[in-house]
Amino acid sequence: MTIDALYDLYLKHPYVQTDTRQLRQGDMFFALKGPNFNANLLAEKALEAGASYAIVDEAPAGGDRARIILVDNVLDTLQALARHHRLQLRIPLLAITGSNGKTTSKELIHSVLSTTLITYTTQGNLNNHIGIPLTILRIGLDAQMAVVEMGANHIGEIAGYCTYALPTHGIITNTGKAHLEGFGSLEGVKKGKGELYDHLRQYDGMAFVMWDYEYLRDMSRGIPQVMTYGTMGTEDITGRVERNESFLEVAITKGASMPVLKTRLVGDYNLPNVLAAVAVGKHFHVSDDRIHDAIETYIPTNSRSQMIIRGTNQIILDAYNANPSSMVAAIENFARMDIQGKVLMLGGMKELGKDSVLEHQQLINLIERYSWQAVALVGGDFAHVSHPYVYLPDTNAAREWLQQRAFEHATILIKGSRGIAMENVLES
């Protein structure tokens, strides 16, 4: 079946699913396979559950052949269908990548743009070679704007995403020590994330650039249109941290006229994310009042810079993911906060390859520079470094330790890599 013919079916059934557990009546089911699974074996089950069609690359022995579509490769077909749909959408598409802050930036930007434009965006963690085509296929024909998050852990991924997302605008939040196992080095991270800039440069796109970061200034050279944001006073949008206690407050000092932004985000490391949202809003003609209100009313609920009150304690839950760069930012921000009773609960960092033990030891060296009420290190390569703190092998042990300590009037920072799942420490 040609992509044109498949697209005609998609227009009649514009909901695509790759997980039989989430199927709804009329969805098109794409039977993906990988090293440890083969959804071709579930094609008939998907049809019985209400799927309109099942797209497979291994023909089943029986079943409803009229609703089974055989293709050479299901993943390639999914991506090609997404590209075909994207070509019908004559709208701006903003792609966001980076080592840290891309999801928070995406959520803030979506909140701002949605006040004025019909805006679709990445849901959850659909930011990879499967999630991005699914995100594109969920963009309605009524769309005026799309914001797509792009995650990557090796060179070539972002370039691949751009072939079917076709971004017209882009943001690289930063490049740091993330996924070093796949990228090989910090320079590898820059090269991999920089593939978004390469696309914008080639196709006359536009980049929103955090001008404080000299490496982003260098990486963005040659892009036809650049809008800058930062703290130095020379950018199109300039701002500063006004206050950083429980929540971050930001003053916009150039490029927009609005009162101090009283966010519900924790940490001054979120300043660039806020400034990016202001810059994008201004470029797409969102009024200053709407930008201000959208940022102030955004409340994180995804274990990113999230404040939780438990009894007399404040808990900063920033446990969706972690790498050396984000860990340093979180610890230093926490140390600067003018509060009493600071407790650190840090989970191990993943995907650091040969540098993992060294990076964990360097975090210990940083932690030792400050005074804490208590420090607990959980799992990962914290087991293989020298430190004077409590070590706990997993989140079950960490949860028991937290319950036994019964802190009062404390502020507790909980952070770690996704594989550690530090949010489980808070389960009752």
Contacts in CASP RR format, 6 or more apart in sequence:
PFRMAT RR
TARGET T0000
AUTHOR 0000-0000-0000
METHOD contacts of the structure
MODEL  1
MTIDALYDLYLKHPYVQTDTRQLRQGDMFFALKGPNFNANLLAEKALEAG
ASYAIVDEAPAGGDRARIILVDNVLDTLQALARHHRLQLRIPLLAITGSN
GKTTSKELIHSVLSTTLITYTTQGNLNNHIGIPLTILRIGLDAQMAVVEM
GANHIGEIAGYCTYALPTHGIITNTGKAHLEGFGSLEGVKKGKGELYDHL
RQYDGMAFVMWDYEYLRDMSRGIPQVMTYGTMGTEDITGRVERNESFLEV
AITKGASMPVLKTRLVGDYNLPNVLAAVAVGKHFHVSDDRIHDAIETYIP
TNSRSQMIIRGTNQIILDAYNANPSSMVAAIENFARMDIQGKVLMLGGMK
ELGKDSVLEHQQLINLIERYSWQAVALVGGDFAHVSHPYVYLPDTNAARE
WLQQRAFEHATILIKGSRGIAMENVLES
1 69 0 8 1.000
1 71 0 8 1.000
3 77 0 8 1.000
3 80 0 8 1.000
3 81 0 8 1.000
3 84 0 8 1.000
4 84 0 8 1.000
6 55 0 8 1.000
6 69 0 8 1.000
6 77 0 8 1.000
6 81 0 8 1.000
7 81 0 8 1.000
7 84 0 8 1.000
7 85 0 8 1.000
9 28 0 8 1.000
9 52 0 8 1.000
9 53 0 8 1.000
10 16 0 8 1.000
10 28 0 8 1.000
10 81 0 8 1.000
10 85 0 8 1.000
10 137 0 8 1.000
12 52 0 8 1.000
13 26 0 8 1.000
13 27 0 8 1.000
13 28 0 8 1.000
13 52 0 8 1.000
13 53 0 8 1.000
14 137 0 8 1.000
14 140 0 8 1.000
15 24 0 8 1.000
15 26 0 8 1.000
15 27 0 8 1.000
15 28 0 8 1.000
15 138 0 8 1.000
16 27 0 8 1.000
16 28 0 8 1.000
16 30 0 8 1.000
16 78 0 8 1.000
16 81 0 8 1.000
16 134 0 8 1.000
16 137 0 8 1.000
16 138 0 8 1.000
17 23 0 8 1.000
17 24 0 8 1.000
17 27 0 8 1.000
17 28 0 8 1.000
17 29 0 8 1.000
17 30 0 8 1.000
17 51 0 8 1.000
18 29 0 8 1.000
18 30 0 8 1.000
18 31 0 8 1.000
18 32 0 8 1.000
18 39 0 8 1.000
18 78 0 8 1.000
18 130 0 8 1.000
18 134 0 8 1.000
20 29 0 8 1.000
20 39 0 8 1.000
20 42 0 8 1.000
20 45 0 8 1.000
20 46 0 8 1.000
20 49 0 8 1.000
23 29 0 8 1.000
23 46 0 8 1.000
23 49 0 8 1.000
23 50 0 8 1.000
23 51 0 8 1.000
24 50 0 8 1.000
25 50 0 8 1.000
26 50 0 8 1.000
26 51 0 8 1.000
26 52 0 8 1.000
27 50 0 8 1.000
27 51 0 8 1.000
27 52 0 8 1.000
28 51 0 8 1.000
28 52 0 8 1.000
28 53 0 8 1.000
28 54 0 8 1.000
28 55 0 8 1.000
29 39 0 8 1.000
29 43 0 8 1.000
29 46 0 8 1.000
29 47 0 8 1.000
29 51 0 8 1.000
29 53 0 8 1.000
29 54 0 8 1.000
29 55 0 8 1.000
30 39 0 8 1.000
30 55 0 8 1.000
30 74 0 8 1.000
30 77 0 8 1.000
30 78 0 8 1.000
31 38 0 8 1.000
31 39 0 8 1.000
31 40 0 8 1.000
31 42 0 8 1.000
31 43 0 8 1.000
31 46 0 8 1.000
31 54 0 8 1.000
31 55 0 8 1.000
31 56 0 8 1.000
31 57 0 8 1.000
31 58 0 8 1.000
31 74 0 8 1.000
32 39 0 8 1.000
32 74 0 8 1.000
32 75 0 8 1.000
32 78 0 8 1.000
32 130 0 8 1.000
33 39 0 8 1.000
33 40 0 8 1.000
33 57 0 8 1.000
33 58 0 8 1.000
33 74 0 8 1.000
38 58 0 8 1.000
39 74 0 8 1.000
40 56 0 8 1.000
40 57 0 8 1.000
40 58 0 8 1.000
40 60 0 8 1.000
40 74 0 8 1.000
43 54 0 8 1.000
43 56 0 8 1.000
43 60 0 8 1.000
43 68 0 8 1.000
44 54 0 8 1.000
44 60 0 8 1.000
44 62 0 8 1.000
44 63 0 8 1.000
44 64 0 8 1.000
46 54 0 8 1.000
47 54 0 8 1.000
47 63 0 8 1.000
47 64 0 8 1.000
47 67 0 8 1.000
47 68 0 8 1.000
51 67 0 8 1.000
52 67 0 8 1.000
53 67 0 8 1.000
53 68 0 8 1.000
53 69 0 8 1.000
54 67 0 8 1.000
54 68 0 8 1.000
54 69 0 8 1.000
55 69 0 8 1.000
55 71 0 8 1.000
55 74 0 8 1.000
55 77 0 8 1.000
55 78 0 8 1.000
56 68 0 8 1.000
56 69 0 8 1.000
56 70 0 8 1.000
56 71 0 8 1.000
56 74 0 8 1.000
57 70 0 8 1.000
57 71 0 8 1.000
57 72 0 8 1.000
57 73 0 8 1.000
57 74 0 8 1.000
59 68 0 8 1.000
59 70 0 8 1.000
60 68 0 8 1.000
71 77 0 8 1.000
75 129 0 8 1.000
75 130 0 8 1.000
78 130 0 8 1.000
78 133 0 8 1.000
78 134 0 8 1.000
79 129 0 8 1.000
79 133 0 8 1.000
79 163 0 8 1.000
79 164 0 8 1.000
80 164 0 8 1.000
81 133 0 8 1.000
81 137 0 8 1.000
82 132 0 8 1.000
82 133 0 8 1.000
82 134 0 8 1.000
82 136 0 8 1.000
82 137 0 8 1.000
82 164 0 8 1.000
82 165 0 8 1.000
83 136 0 8 1.000
83 163 0 8 1.000
83 164 0 8 1.000
83 166 0 8 1.000
85 136 0 8 1.000
85 137 0 8 1.000
85 139 0 8 1.000
86 93 0 8 1.000
86 136 0 8 1.000
86 139 0 8 1.000
86 164 0 8 1.000
86 165 0 8 1.000
86 166 0 8 1.000
87 166 0 8 1.000
88 141 0 8 1.000
89 139 0 8 1.000
89 140 0 8 1.000
89 141 0 8 1.000
89 143 0 8 1.000
89 146 0 8 1.000
91 143 0 8 1.000
91 144 0 8 1.000
91 145 0 8 1.000
91 146 0 8 1.000
92 145 0 8 1.000
92 146 0 8 1.000
92 168 0 8 1.000
92 169 0 8 1.000
92 284 0 8 1.000
93 145 0 8 1.000
93 146 0 8 1.000
93 147 0 8 1.000
93 148 0 8 1.000
93 165 0 8 1.000
93 166 0 8 1.000
93 167 0 8 1.000
93 168 0 8 1.000
93 169 0 8 1.000
94 109 0 8 1.000
94 145 0 8 1.000
94 146 0 8 1.000
94 147 0 8 1.000
94 148 0 8 1.000
94 167 0 8 1.000
94 168 0 8 1.000
94 169 0 8 1.000
94 170 0 8 1.000
94 171 0 8 1.000
94 280 0 8 1.000
95 148 0 8 1.000
95 149 0 8 1.000
95 150 0 8 1.000
95 161 0 8 1.000
95 162 0 8 1.000
95 165 0 8 1.000
95 167 0 8 1.000
95 169 0 8 1.000
95 170 0 8 1.000
95 171 0 8 1.000
95 196 0 8 1.000
96 102 0 8 1.000
96 105 0 8 1.000
96 106 0 8 1.000
96 109 0 8 1.000
96 147 0 8 1.000
96 148 0 8 1.000
96 149 0 8 1.000
96 150 0 8 1.000
96 170 0 8 1.000
96 171 0 8 1.000
96 173 0 8 1.000
97 149 0 8 1.000
97 150 0 8 1.000
97 151 0 8 1.000
97 152 0 8 1.000
97 158 0 8 1.000
97 171 0 8 1.000
97 172 0 8 1.000
97 173 0 8 1.000
97 193 0 8 1.000
97 196 0 8 1.000
98 151 0 8 1.000
98 172 0 8 1.000
98 173 0 8 1.000
98 174 0 8 1.000
98 175 0 8 1.000
98 178 0 8 1.000
98 193 0 8 1.000
99 173 0 8 1.000
99 174 0 8 1.000
99 175 0 8 1.000
99 176 0 8 1.000
99 177 0 8 1.000
99 178 0 8 1.000
99 179 0 8 1.000
99 189 0 8 1.000
99 193 0 8 1.000
99 323 0 8 1.000
99 325 0 8 1.000
99 326 0 8 1.000
100 173 0 8 1.000
100 174 0 8 1.000
100 176 0 8 1.000
100 178 0 8 1.000
100 269 0 8 1.000
100 323 0 8 1.000
100 325 0 8 1.000
100 326 0 8 1.000
100 329 0 8 1.000
101 173 0 8 1.000
101 174 0 8 1.000
101 270 0 8 1.000
101 272 0 8 1.000
101 273 0 8 1.000
101 304 0 8 1.000
101 326 0 8 1.000
102 127 0 8 1.000
102 149 0 8 1.000
102 150 0 8 1.000
102 151 0 8 1.000
102 171 0 8 1.000
102 173 0 8 1.000
103 149 0 8 1.000
103 302 0 8 1.000
103 304 0 8 1.000
103 320 0 8 1.000
104 265 0 8 1.000
104 270 0 8 1.000
104 273 0 8 1.000
104 300 0 8 1.000
104 304 0 8 1.000
104 305 0 8 1.000
105 171 0 8 1.000
105 173 0 8 1.000
105 272 0 8 1.000
105 273 0 8 1.000
105 276 0 8 1.000
105 277 0 8 1.000
106 121 0 8 1.000
106 122 0 8 1.000
106 147 0 8 1.000
106 149 0 8 1.000
107 121 0 8 1.000
107 298 0 8 1.000
107 300 0 8 1.000
107 302 0 8 1.000
108 273 0 8 1.000
108 274 0 8 1.000
108 276 0 8 1.000
108 277 0 8 1.000
108 294 0 8 1.000
108 295 0 8 1.000
108 298 0 8 1.000
109 147 0 8 1.000
109 276 0 8 1.000
109 277 0 8 1.000
109 280 0 8 1.000
109 281 0 8 1.000
110 119 0 8 1.000
110 121 0 8 1.000
110 147 0 8 1.000
111 277 0 8 1.000
111 294 0 8 1.000
111 295 0 8 1.000
111 297 0 8 1.000
111 298 0 8 1.000
112 277 0 8 1.000
112 278 0 8 1.000
112 280 0 8 1.000
112 281 0 8 1.000
112 286 0 8 1.000
112 290 0 8 1.000
112 291 0 8 1.000
112 294 0 8 1.000
112 295 0 8 1.000
113 119 0 8 1.000
113 145 0 8 1.000
113 147 0 8 1.000
113 280 0 8 1.000
113 281 0 8 1.000
113 284 0 8 1.000
113 286 0 8 1.000
114 294 0 8 1.000
115 286 0 8 1.000
115 290 0 8 1.000
115 291 0 8 1.000
115 293 0 8 1.000
115 294 0 8 1.000
116 284 0 8 1.000
116 285 0 8 1.000
116 286 0 8 1.000
116 287 0 8 1.000
116 290 0 8 1.000
117 144 0 8 1.000
117 145 0 8 1.000
117 284 0 8 1.000
117 286 0 8 1.000
118 142 0 8 1.000
118 143 0 8 1.000
118 144 0 8 1.000
118 145 0 8 1.000
119 143 0 8 1.000
119 144 0 8 1.000
119 145 0 8 1.000
119 146 0 8 1.000
119 147 0 8 1.000
120 135 0 8 1.000
120 138 0 8 1.000
120 139 0 8 1.000
120 140 0 8 1.000
120 143 0 8 1.000
120 145 0 8 1.000
120 146 0 8 1.000
120 147 0 8 1.000
121 135 0 8 1.000
121 146 0 8 1.000
121 147 0 8 1.000
121 148 0 8 1.000
121 149 0 8 1.000
122 131 0 8 1.000
122 132 0 8 1.000
122 135 0 8 1.000
122 147 0 8 1.000
122 148 0 8 1.000
122 149 0 8 1.000
123 135 0 8 1.000
123 138 0 8 1.000
124 302 0 8 1.000
126 132 0 8 1.000
126 134 0 8 1.000
126 135 0 8 1.000
126 149 0 8 1.000
127 135 0 8 1.000
127 148 0 8 1.000
127 149 0 8 1.000
127 150 0 8 1.000
127 151 0 8 1.000
128 151 0 8 1.000
128 157 0 8 1.000
129 157 0 8 1.000
129 160 0 8 1.000
129 161 0 8 1.000
132 148 0 8 1.000
132 150 0 8 1.000
132 161 0 8 1.000
132 164 0 8 1.000
132 165 0 8 1.000
133 164 0 8 1.000
135 148 0 8 1.000
136 146 0 8 1.000
136 148 0 8 1.000
136 164 0 8 1.000
136 165 0 8 1.000
139 146 0 8 1.000
145 284 0 8 1.000
148 165 0 8 1.000
148 167 0 8 1.000
150 157 0 8 1.000
150 158 0 8 1.000
150 161 0 8 1.000
150 165 0 8 1.000
150 196 0 8 1.000
151 157 0 8 1.000
151 158 0 8 1.000
152 158 0 8 1.000
152 161 0 8 1.000
152 179 0 8 1.000
152 192 0 8 1.000
152 193 0 8 1.000
153 179 0 8 1.000
153 181 0 8 1.000
153 182 0 8 1.000
153 183 0 8 1.000
153 351 0 8 1.000
154 179 0 8 1.000
154 182 0 8 1.000
154 183 0 8 1.000
154 192 0 8 1.000
155 183 0 8 1.000
155 188 0 8 1.000
155 191 0 8 1.000
155 192 0 8 1.000
155 195 0 8 1.000
156 192 0 8 1.000
156 195 0 8 1.000
157 192 0 8 1.000
157 195 0 8 1.000
158 192 0 8 1.000
158 193 0 8 1.000
158 194 0 8 1.000
158 195 0 8 1.000
158 196 0 8 1.000
158 199 0 8 1.000
159 192 0 8 1.000
159 195 0 8 1.000
159 198 0 8 1.000
159 199 0 8 1.000
160 195 0 8 1.000
162 195 0 8 1.000
162 196 0 8 1.000
162 199 0 8 1.000
166 203 0 8 1.000
167 196 0 8 1.000
167 199 0 8 1.000
167 200 0 8 1.000
167 205 0 8 1.000
168 203 0 8 1.000
168 205 0 8 1.000
168 206 0 8 1.000
169 200 0 8 1.000
169 205 0 8 1.000
169 206 0 8 1.000
169 207 0 8 1.000
169 208 0 8 1.000
169 280 0 8 1.000
170 196 0 8 1.000
170 200 0 8 1.000
170 205 0 8 1.000
170 206 0 8 1.000
170 207 0 8 1.000
170 208 0 8 1.000
171 207 0 8 1.000
171 208 0 8 1.000
171 209 0 8 1.000
171 276 0 8 1.000
171 280 0 8 1.000
172 193 0 8 1.000
172 194 0 8 1.000
172 196 0 8 1.000
172 197 0 8 1.000
172 207 0 8 1.000
172 209 0 8 1.000
172 216 0 8 1.000
172 219 0 8 1.000
173 210 0 8 1.000
173 272 0 8 1.000
173 273 0 8 1.000
173 276 0 8 1.000
174 210 0 8 1.000
174 213 0 8 1.000
174 216 0 8 1.000
174 272 0 8 1.000
174 325 0 8 1.000
175 186 0 8 1.000
175 189 0 8 1.000
175 190 0 8 1.000
175 193 0 8 1.000
175 194 0 8 1.000
175 215 0 8 1.000
175 216 0 8 1.000
176 186 0 8 1.000
176 189 0 8 1.000
176 323 0 8 1.000
176 324 0 8 1.000
176 325 0 8 1.000
177 186 0 8 1.000
177 189 0 8 1.000
177 323 0 8 1.000
177 324 0 8 1.000
177 325 0 8 1.000
177 352 0 8 1.000
177 355 0 8 1.000
177 359 0 8 1.000
178 189 0 8 1.000
178 323 0 8 1.000
178 324 0 8 1.000
178 325 0 8 1.000
178 326 0 8 1.000
178 351 0 8 1.000
179 189 0 8 1.000
179 323 0 8 1.000
179 351 0 8 1.000
180 186 0 8 1.000
180 189 0 8 1.000
180 351 0 8 1.000
180 352 0 8 1.000
180 353 0 8 1.000
180 355 0 8 1.000
181 351 0 8 1.000
181 352 0 8 1.000
181 353 0 8 1.000
182 351 0 8 1.000
183 189 0 8 1.000
183 191 0 8 1.000
183 192 0 8 1.000
190 215 0 8 1.000
190 219 0 8 1.000
194 219 0 8 1.000
197 207 0 8 1.000
197 219 0 8 1.000
197 220 0 8 1.000
197 223 0 8 1.000
200 206 0 8 1.000
200 207 0 8 1.000
200 223 0 8 1.000
200 224 0 8 1.000
201 222 0 8 1.000
201 223 0 8 1.000
201 224 0 8 1.000
204 224 0 8 1.000
204 225 0 8 1.000
205 223 0 8 1.000
205 224 0 8 1.000
205 225 0 8 1.000
206 223 0 8 1.000
206 224 0 8 1.000
206 225 0 8 1.000
206 226 0 8 1.000
206 227 0 8 1.000
206 283 0 8 1.000
207 220 0 8 1.000
207 223 0 8 1.000
207 225 0 8 1.000
207 226 0 8 1.000
207 227 0 8 1.000
208 226 0 8 1.000
208 227 0 8 1.000
208 228 0 8 1.000
208 229 0 8 1.000
208 276 0 8 1.000
208 279 0 8 1.000
208 280 0 8 1.000
208 283 0 8 1.000
209 216 0 8 1.000
209 217 0 8 1.000
209 220 0 8 1.000
209 226 0 8 1.000
209 227 0 8 1.000
209 228 0 8 1.000
209 229 0 8 1.000
210 216 0 8 1.000
210 228 0 8 1.000
210 229 0 8 1.000
210 230 0 8 1.000
210 272 0 8 1.000
210 275 0 8 1.000
210 276 0 8 1.000
211 217 0 8 1.000
211 228 0 8 1.000
211 229 0 8 1.000
211 230 0 8 1.000
211 232 0 8 1.000
211 234 0 8 1.000
211 235 0 8 1.000
212 230 0 8 1.000
212 231 0 8 1.000
212 232 0 8 1.000
212 272 0 8 1.000
220 226 0 8 1.000
227 236 0 8 1.000
227 237 0 8 1.000
227 279 0 8 1.000
227 282 0 8 1.000
227 283 0 8 1.000
228 234 0 8 1.000
228 235 0 8 1.000
228 236 0 8 1.000
228 237 0 8 1.000
228 279 0 8 1.000
229 235 0 8 1.000
229 236 0 8 1.000
229 237 0 8 1.000
229 238 0 8 1.000
229 239 0 8 1.000
229 272 0 8 1.000
229 275 0 8 1.000
229 276 0 8 1.000
229 278 0 8 1.000
229 279 0 8 1.000
230 237 0 8 1.000
230 238 0 8 1.000
230 239 0 8 1.000
230 272 0 8 1.000
230 275 0 8 1.000
231 238 0 8 1.000
231 239 0 8 1.000
231 240 0 8 1.000
231 271 0 8 1.000
231 275 0 8 1.000
232 238 0 8 1.000
233 239 0 8 1.000
233 253 0 8 1.000
233 254 0 8 1.000
235 254 0 8 1.000
236 254 0 8 1.000
236 255 0 8 1.000
236 279 0 8 1.000
236 282 0 8 1.000
237 252 0 8 1.000
237 254 0 8 1.000
237 255 0 8 1.000
237 256 0 8 1.000
237 275 0 8 1.000
237 278 0 8 1.000
237 279 0 8 1.000
237 282 0 8 1.000
238 252 0 8 1.000
238 253 0 8 1.000
238 254 0 8 1.000
238 255 0 8 1.000
238 275 0 8 1.000
239 250 0 8 1.000
239 251 0 8 1.000
239 252 0 8 1.000
239 253 0 8 1.000
239 254 0 8 1.000
239 271 0 8 1.000
239 275 0 8 1.000
240 250 0 8 1.000
240 251 0 8 1.000
240 253 0 8 1.000
240 271 0 8 1.000
241 248 0 8 1.000
241 249 0 8 1.000
241 250 0 8 1.000
241 268 0 8 1.000
241 271 0 8 1.000
242 249 0 8 1.000
242 250 0 8 1.000
242 251 0 8 1.000
242 260 0 8 1.000
243 249 0 8 1.000
244 267 0 8 1.000
244 268 0 8 1.000
244 333 0 8 1.000
244 336 0 8 1.000
244 337 0 8 1.000
245 337 0 8 1.000
245 338 0 8 1.000
245 339 0 8 1.000
246 266 0 8 1.000
246 307 0 8 1.000
246 314 0 8 1.000
246 339 0 8 1.000
247 262 0 8 1.000
247 263 0 8 1.000
247 264 0 8 1.000
247 265 0 8 1.000
247 266 0 8 1.000
247 307 0 8 1.000
248 263 0 8 1.000
248 265 0 8 1.000
248 266 0 8 1.000
248 267 0 8 1.000
248 268 0 8 1.000
248 270 0 8 1.000
248 271 0 8 1.000
248 274 0 8 1.000
249 260 0 8 1.000
249 261 0 8 1.000
249 262 0 8 1.000
249 263 0 8 1.000
250 260 0 8 1.000
250 261 0 8 1.000
250 263 0 8 1.000
250 271 0 8 1.000
250 274 0 8 1.000
250 275 0 8 1.000
251 260 0 8 1.000
251 261 0 8 1.000
252 258 0 8 1.000
252 261 0 8 1.000
252 275 0 8 1.000
252 278 0 8 1.000
255 282 0 8 1.000
256 278 0 8 1.000
256 282 0 8 1.000
256 288 0 8 1.000
256 291 0 8 1.000
257 288 0 8 1.000
258 288 0 8 1.000
258 289 0 8 1.000
258 291 0 8 1.000
258 292 0 8 1.000
259 292 0 8 1.000
261 274 0 8 1.000
261 292 0 8 1.000
261 295 0 8 1.000
261 296 0 8 1.000
262 296 0 8 1.000
263 270 0 8 1.000
263 274 0 8 1.000
263 295 0 8 1.000
263 296 0 8 1.000
263 298 0 8 1.000
264 296 0 8 1.000
264 298 0 8 1.000
264 299 0 8 1.000
264 300 0 8 1.000
264 307 0 8 1.000
265 273 0 8 1.000
265 274 0 8 1.000
265 298 0 8 1.000
265 300 0 8 1.000
265 305 0 8 1.000
266 305 0 8 1.000
266 306 0 8 1.000
266 307 0 8 1.000
266 316 0 8 1.000
266 318 0 8 1.000
267 305 0 8 1.000
267 330 0 8 1.000
267 333 0 8 1.000
267 337 0 8 1.000
268 333 0 8 1.000
268 336 0 8 1.000
269 326 0 8 1.000
269 329 0 8 1.000
269 330 0 8 1.000
269 333 0 8 1.000
270 305 0 8 1.000
274 295 0 8 1.000
277 291 0 8 1.000
277 294 0 8 1.000
277 295 0 8 1.000
278 291 0 8 1.000
278 295 0 8 1.000
281 291 0 8 1.000
282 288 0 8 1.000
282 291 0 8 1.000
286 294 0 8 1.000
300 306 0 8 1.000
302 320 0 8 1.000
303 317 0 8 1.000
303 318 0 8 1.000
303 319 0 8 1.000
303 320 0 8 1.000
303 423 0 8 1.000
304 318 0 8 1.000
304 320 0 8 1.000
305 316 0 8 1.000
305 318 0 8 1.000
306 316 0 8 1.000
306 317 0 8 1.000
306 318 0 8 1.000
307 314 0 8 1.000
307 315 0 8 1.000
307 316 0 8 1.000
307 317 0 8 1.000
308 314 0 8 1.000
308 315 0 8 1.000
308 317 0 8 1.000
308 426 0 8 1.000
309 315 0 8 1.000
310 426 0 8 1.000
312 408 0 8 1.000
312 409 0 8 1.000
312 410 0 8 1.000
313 407 0 8 1.000
313 408 0 8 1.000
313 409 0 8 1.000
313 410 0 8 1.000
313 411 0 8 1.000
313 412 0 8 1.000
314 339 0 8 1.000
314 410 0 8 1.000
314 411 0 8 1.000
314 412 0 8 1.000
315 411 0 8 1.000
315 412 0 8 1.000
315 414 0 8 1.000
315 426 0 8 1.000
316 334 0 8 1.000
316 411 0 8 1.000
316 412 0 8 1.000
316 413 0 8 1.000
316 414 0 8 1.000
317 414 0 8 1.000
317 423 0 8 1.000
317 426 0 8 1.000
318 330 0 8 1.000
318 413 0 8 1.000
318 414 0 8 1.000
318 415 0 8 1.000
318 416 0 8 1.000
319 414 0 8 1.000
319 415 0 8 1.000
319 416 0 8 1.000
319 420 0 8 1.000
319 421 0 8 1.000
319 422 0 8 1.000
319 423 0 8 1.000
320 418 0 8 1.000
321 416 0 8 1.000
321 417 0 8 1.000
321 418 0 8 1.000
322 330 0 8 1.000
322 346 0 8 1.000
322 347 0 8 1.000
322 348 0 8 1.000
322 349 0 8 1.000
322 415 0 8 1.000
322 416 0 8 1.000
322 417 0 8 1.000
323 349 0 8 1.000
323 351 0 8 1.000
323 352 0 8 1.000
323 417 0 8 1.000
324 349 0 8 1.000
324 352 0 8 1.000
324 359 0 8 1.000
324 362 0 8 1.000
324 363 0 8 1.000
326 415 0 8 1.000
327 346 0 8 1.000
327 349 0 8 1.000
327 363 0 8 1.000
327 415 0 8 1.000
327 416 0 8 1.000
328 363 0 8 1.000
328 366 0 8 1.000
330 413 0 8 1.000
330 415 0 8 1.000
331 344 0 8 1.000
331 346 0 8 1.000
331 363 0 8 1.000
331 366 0 8 1.000
331 367 0 8 1.000
331 370 0 8 1.000
331 413 0 8 1.000
332 366 0 8 1.000
334 342 0 8 1.000
334 344 0 8 1.000
334 411 0 8 1.000
334 413 0 8 1.000
335 342 0 8 1.000
335 369 0 8 1.000
335 370 0 8 1.000
337 411 0 8 1.000
339 411 0 8 1.000
340 409 0 8 1.000
340 411 0 8 1.000
341 373 0 8 1.000
341 407 0 8 1.000
341 409 0 8 1.000
341 410 0 8 1.000
341 411 0 8 1.000
342 371 0 8 1.000
342 372 0 8 1.000
342 373 0 8 1.000
342 410 0 8 1.000
342 411 0 8 1.000
342 413 0 8 1.000
343 372 0 8 1.000
343 373 0 8 1.000
343 374 0 8 1.000
343 375 0 8 1.000
343 376 0 8 1.000
343 407 0 8 1.000
343 410 0 8 1.000
343 411 0 8 1.000
343 412 0 8 1.000
343 413 0 8 1.000
344 367 0 8 1.000
344 372 0 8 1.000
344 374 0 8 1.000
344 375 0 8 1.000
344 376 0 8 1.000
344 412 0 8 1.000
344 413 0 8 1.000
345 375 0 8 1.000
345 376 0 8 1.000
345 378 0 8 1.000
345 398 0 8 1.000
345 402 0 8 1.000
345 412 0 8 1.000
345 413 0 8 1.000
345 414 0 8 1.000
345 415 0 8 1.000
345 422 0 8 1.000
345 425 0 8 1.000
346 363 0 8 1.000
346 375 0 8 1.000
346 376 0 8 1.000
346 377 0 8 1.000
346 378 0 8 1.000
346 382 0 8 1.000
346 413 0 8 1.000
346 415 0 8 1.000
346 416 0 8 1.000
347 377 0 8 1.000
347 378 0 8 1.000
347 379 0 8 1.000
347 380 0 8 1.000
347 382 0 8 1.000
347 415 0 8 1.000
347 416 0 8 1.000
347 417 0 8 1.000
347 420 0 8 1.000
347 422 0 8 1.000
348 360 0 8 1.000
348 377 0 8 1.000
348 378 0 8 1.000
348 379 0 8 1.000
348 380 0 8 1.000
348 381 0 8 1.000
348 382 0 8 1.000
348 416 0 8 1.000
348 417 0 8 1.000
348 420 0 8 1.000
349 356 0 8 1.000
349 359 0 8 1.000
349 360 0 8 1.000
349 380 0 8 1.000
349 381 0 8 1.000
349 416 0 8 1.000
349 417 0 8 1.000
350 380 0 8 1.000
350 417 0 8 1.000
350 418 0 8 1.000
350 419 0 8 1.000
350 420 0 8 1.000
351 417 0 8 1.000
352 359 0 8 1.000
352 381 0 8 1.000
356 381 0 8 1.000
357 381 0 8 1.000
357 384 0 8 1.000
357 385 0 8 1.000
359 381 0 8 1.000
360 380 0 8 1.000
360 381 0 8 1.000
360 382 0 8 1.000
360 384 0 8 1.000
360 385 0 8 1.000
361 385 0 8 1.000
361 386 0 8 1.000
364 385 0 8 1.000
364 386 0 8 1.000
364 387 0 8 1.000
364 389 0 8 1.000
367 375 0 8 1.000
367 387 0 8 1.000
367 389 0 8 1.000
368 387 0 8 1.000
368 388 0 8 1.000
373 407 0 8 1.000
373 410 0 8 1.000
374 390 0 8 1.000
374 405 0 8 1.000
374 407 0 8 1.000
375 389 0 8 1.000
375 390 0 8 1.000
376 389 0 8 1.000
376 390 0 8 1.000
376 391 0 8 1.000
376 392 0 8 1.000
376 398 0 8 1.000
376 401 0 8 1.000
376 402 0 8 1.000
377 387 0 8 1.000
377 389 0 8 1.000
377 390 0 8 1.000
377 391 0 8 1.000
377 392 0 8 1.000
378 391 0 8 1.000
378 392 0 8 1.000
378 393 0 8 1.000
378 394 0 8 1.000
378 395 0 8 1.000
378 397 0 8 1.000
378 398 0 8 1.000
378 416 0 8 1.000
378 420 0 8 1.000
378 422 0 8 1.000
378 425 0 8 1.000
379 391 0 8 1.000
379 392 0 8 1.000
379 393 0 8 1.000
379 394 0 8 1.000
379 420 0 8 1.000
380 420 0 8 1.000
382 391 0 8 1.000
383 391 0 8 1.000
383 393 0 8 1.000
390 401 0 8 1.000
392 398 0 8 1.000
392 401 0 8 1.000
395 420 0 8 1.000
395 421 0 8 1.000
395 422 0 8 1.000
395 424 0 8 1.000
395 425 0 8 1.000
396 424 0 8 1.000
398 422 0 8 1.000
398 425 0 8 1.000
399 424 0 8 1.000
399 425 0 8 1.000
399 426 0 8 1.000
399 427 0 8 1.000
402 412 0 8 1.000
402 425 0 8 1.000
414 422 0 8 1.000
414 423 0 8 1.000
414 425 0 8 1.000
414 426 0 8 1.000
415 422 0 8 1.000
416 422 0 8 1.000
END
